[in-house]
Amino acid sequence: MTRGMEGARIRLDPAFQSVAEAVAGAGLPPMVDLSPDEARQRVRGTTASCAPGPDVGAVTAHTIGDHIAVRLYRPHTTTSASTVVHFHGGGWVTGDLEYADAICRAIAETAGATVVSVDYRLAPEHRFPAAIDDAMAVLRWVAAGSEDLGRSVVVTGDSAGGNLAAVCANLARDDEEIDLVGQVLIYPVVDTDLDRDSYATNSGVFLGAREMQWFLDHYCPEAAPRTSPMIAPIRALDLSGLPSTVVVVGGHDPLLDEGLEYAQRLSEAGVRVELLRYPSLPHGFLQFTAASSAAAAAAGEIVAAIARIIETVDVHKDSEEGSVHA
């Protein structure tokens, strides 16, 4: 058992306990002993553990510039003028468009908004800040109204994708081209301090200090940039002016403490924050919605939170337009 987020001791969801025991019993080498390509293959092998997303109106592939692949998910019925830009997880080293397919479908249909899923470049072939460069390029592409996309943007992402979403949100404050109206950070990497208590308590279920060190060593081998807000957004001196935010944390996640602290710092900076806490779930639970009913329920709540942000933005913009025309 691990200590929950409010002092209670909450057990790991039994479905994940079974998965963890099955992984341990399989005798597979730890991820830190794999090459990046081997790790990517292992992550692709977990696809069956993620329940497929709903049918959507259309899915199309596009390329931005010379190398950035994106996938657009358009809902059957578009009710929002905003666009969601999603960054997949995988420690900046693994993950791809398929990794994020289910959540992107669910967001599109539930929120009635087009979702742009980003296949940013991965490390170690393309190290920091390549992924950030790609992410910002996609935001500017959307902001330009490409493919008839709504120019107001909500960024979302899980784990390393949550890191990219948070970093982009901070950078977008100084970019007049980008109208960023929300960010949803799902068990995000927002710091590089591997000595937090939640690392000591929660390492071992899919992610731990050794794995995070492995990811960081591939993404940013040099130590100095790791304390920069470009990698650790929690270390930004000023978090004011950021848009409405949802932060999602799991009680069995090594990243729990930094997620809670980031939510608190955002709130103290005057940012509207909704904190979604799942005491029985580990890191990466969105990839196991077919195995865990608790993870599936949490995914539904996260998508609903994204839809609420978009609805609030749309209502606000409609109100502004009404005032202008009055």
Residue pairs with C-beta under 8 A, 6 or more apart in sequence:
1 9
1 10
1 11
1 12
2 9
2 10
2 12
2 201
2 202
2 251
2 252
3 9
3 10
3 201
4 10
4 251
4 279
5 249
5 251
5 256
5 260
5 277
5 279
8 279
10 251
10 279
10 280
11 17
11 280
12 20
12 205
12 252
12 280
12 282
13 280
13 281
13 282
13 292
13 294
13 295
15 288
15 291
15 292
15 293
15 294
15 295
16 205
16 252
16 281
16 282
16 285
16 288
16 291
16 292
16 295
18 291
19 49
19 288
19 291
20 204
20 205
20 206
28 42
30 210
30 211
31 39
31 42
31 211
31 214
32 210
32 211
32 213
32 214
34 42
36 93
36 94
36 122
36 123
36 124
36 125
36 218
39 93
39 94
40 90
40 93
40 94
40 95
40 96
40 122
42 94
43 90
43 94
43 95
43 99
44 96
44 98
44 99
46 287
46 288
47 98
47 99
48 290
49 287
49 288
49 289
49 290
49 291
50 102
50 286
50 287
50 288
50 289
50 290
51 102
51 289
51 290
51 296
52 101
52 102
52 105
53 101
53 102
53 103
53 104
53 105
53 106
53 109
54 105
54 106
54 109
55 76
55 105
55 109
56 73
56 74
56 75
56 76
56 105
56 108
56 109
57 74
57 75
57 76
57 77
57 78
57 108
58 72
58 73
58 74
59 71
59 72
59 73
59 74
60 71
60 72
60 74
61 69
61 70
61 71
61 72
62 69
62 70
62 71
62 72
62 147
63 69
63 70
64 70
64 137
64 138
64 141
64 146
65 137
67 121
67 134
68 118
68 119
68 120
68 121
68 134
68 137
68 138
69 97
69 119
70 116
70 117
70 118
70 119
70 138
71 97
71 101
71 104
71 116
71 117
71 119
72 114
72 115
72 116
72 117
72 147
72 149
73 104
73 105
73 107
73 108
73 114
73 115
73 116
73 117
74 108
74 114
75 108
75 109
75 111
75 112
75 113
75 114
76 109
77 112
78 112
78 113
78 114
79 111
79 112
79 113
79 314
80 111
80 112
80 113
80 150
80 310
80 311
80 313
80 314
81 150
81 152
81 314
81 317
82 113
82 150
82 152
82 153
82 154
82 181
82 182
82 310
82 313
82 314
83 113
83 114
83 115
83 116
83 142
83 149
83 150
83 151
83 152
83 153
83 154
84 107
84 108
84 111
84 113
84 114
84 115
84 116
84 153
84 154
84 155
84 156
84 306
84 310
85 115
85 116
85 118
85 135
85 138
85 139
85 142
85 153
85 154
85 155
85 156
86 100
86 103
86 104
86 107
86 115
86 116
86 117
86 118
86 155
86 156
86 157
86 161
87 118
87 120
87 135
87 155
87 156
87 157
87 160
87 161
87 162
87 164
87 165
88 95
88 96
88 97
88 99
88 100
88 117
88 118
88 119
88 157
88 158
88 161
89 95
89 99
89 100
89 157
89 158
89 159
89 160
89 161
89 162
89 186
89 284
89 286
90 96
90 99
90 122
90 159
90 160
90 161
91 159
91 160
91 211
91 212
91 214
91 215
91 218
91 219
92 122
92 123
92 128
92 131
92 160
92 163
92 215
92 218
92 219
93 122
93 123
93 124
93 215
93 218
93 219
94 122
95 122
95 160
95 161
96 119
97 117
97 119
99 287
100 117
100 158
100 161
101 117
102 286
102 289
103 158
103 286
103 299
103 302
103 303
104 115
104 117
105 115
106 299
106 300
106 303
107 113
107 115
107 156
107 303
107 306
107 307
108 114
108 115
110 303
110 304
110 306
110 307
111 303
111 306
111 307
111 310
111 311
112 307
112 310
113 150
113 154
113 310
114 149
114 150
116 138
116 142
116 149
118 134
118 135
118 138
120 130
120 131
120 134
120 135
120 138
120 164
121 130
121 131
121 134
122 131
123 130
123 131
123 218
123 219
123 220
124 218
124 219
124 221
127 218
127 219
127 220
127 221
128 219
128 220
128 225
128 230
128 231
129 230
131 160
131 164
131 219
132 164
132 167
132 168
132 171
132 230
135 164
135 165
135 167
135 168
136 168
136 171
136 172
136 175
139 153
139 155
139 168
139 172
139 175
139 178
139 180
140 175
140 177
140 178
142 149
142 151
142 153
143 151
143 153
143 177
143 178
143 179
144 151
144 177
145 151
151 179
152 179
152 181
152 313
152 317
153 178
153 179
153 180
153 181
154 180
154 181
154 182
154 183
154 184
154 243
154 306
154 309
154 310
154 313
155 165
155 168
155 169
155 180
155 182
155 183
155 184
156 165
156 183
156 184
156 185
156 186
156 306
157 163
157 164
157 165
157 166
157 184
157 185
157 186
157 188
158 186
158 187
158 188
158 284
158 286
159 186
159 187
159 188
159 189
159 255
159 283
159 284
160 189
160 215
160 219
161 186
161 188
162 185
162 186
162 187
162 188
162 189
162 190
163 188
163 189
163 190
163 231
163 233
165 183
165 184
165 185
165 188
166 183
166 185
166 188
166 190
166 233
166 262
167 229
167 230
167 231
167 233
168 180
169 180
169 183
169 242
169 243
169 245
170 229
170 233
170 236
170 239
170 242
172 178
172 180
173 180
173 241
173 242
180 243
181 243
181 244
181 309
181 313
182 243
182 244
182 245
182 246
182 306
182 309
182 310
182 313
183 242
183 243
183 244
183 245
183 246
184 245
184 246
184 248
184 302
184 305
184 306
184 309
185 245
185 246
185 247
185 248
185 259
185 262
186 248
186 286
186 302
187 248
187 249
187 250
187 253
187 255
187 259
187 283
187 284
187 285
188 247
188 255
188 259
188 262
189 212
189 255
189 258
190 232
190 233
190 234
190 255
190 258
190 259
190 262
191 232
191 234
191 235
191 258
191 261
191 262
192 216
192 226
192 227
192 231
192 232
193 232
193 258
194 209
194 212
194 213
196 254
196 257
196 258
197 257
198 253
198 254
198 255
198 256
198 257
198 258
199 208
199 209
199 212
199 254
199 257
202 208
202 252
202 253
202 254
202 256
202 282
202 283
203 209
203 210
203 254
205 252
205 282
205 283
206 282
206 283
206 284
207 253
207 254
207 255
207 282
207 283
207 284
208 254
209 254
212 254
216 226
219 231
220 226
220 231
225 231
226 232
227 235
228 235
229 235
229 236
233 262
234 258
234 261
234 262
234 265
238 269
239 265
239 266
239 269
239 271
240 269
240 270
240 271
242 266
242 269
242 271
243 271
244 271
244 272
244 273
244 274
244 309
244 312
244 313
245 263
245 266
245 271
245 272
245 273
245 274
246 273
246 274
246 275
246 276
246 302
246 305
246 306
246 309
247 259
247 260
247 262
247 263
247 266
247 273
247 274
247 275
247 276
248 259
248 276
248 278
248 298
248 302
249 255
249 256
249 259
249 260
249 263
249 275
249 276
249 277
249 278
250 256
250 278
250 279
250 281
250 282
250 283
250 285
251 277
251 278
251 279
251 280
251 281
252 280
252 281
252 282
252 283
253 259
253 281
253 282
253 283
254 283
255 283
260 275
263 273
263 275
266 273
267 273
274 305
274 308
276 298
276 301
276 302
276 305
278 285
278 294
278 298
280 294
281 292
281 294
281 295
281 298
285 292
285 294
285 295
285 298
285 299
286 295
286 298
286 299
286 302
288 295
289 295
289 296
289 299
290 296
